[in-house]
């Protein structure tokens, strides 16, 4: 049996991106996290699961509290590393959408998805 804890479509604004001009003003990042737990969850014991607030803190610590990150792949890996510190995490999936990414013409939703397995 697998238990999954997640946070979908968390919208944060940061100054990240490959191009230097992306570091001068904030832009939106929509981030979803999925965490599969490796052990049984015990009722009344938050330490046997992942707290939703911990998922938000993982995102905030990377997107809001770090210097500009050029690649979303790096951003996703850093978010995952924050969550991996919990002993009962078996798998982490991070999806980052960048709706205002500089594209040659309108259309499409740029995103990356990163998966880590213990």
C-alpha positions, 0 to 999 in steps of 0.5 A: 500500500502506498500513501501519497501526500501532495500539494497542487498548483501552489503559486509563488513569485520569484526572480528565477530564469536562464536569462539575466533580465528574468532576475530583475522582476518577479514572475509566477511559478506554479508548483505541484509536489507529490510525495509517496511515503515508505512506511505506515502512517499512524493516526495522531502522529504527524511525524509518520507522514508529511505535513502540507506546511512542510511542502510549502516550506520546501518550495518557499525556501528555494523559490523565495529565499534563494538567489536566482536559479537559472534552470527549473531542473535545478530548482526542482532538485533543490525542492526535492532535496528539502523533502528527502530529509524526512525519513519516511519519504520513498518518492518525490515528484516536483512539477514546476510550471512557468506560465510567463517564460520567454517564448518566441510566440504565445502558446503552450505552458512550459514546465519541467517534472523531476522525480526522485526515488529512494 
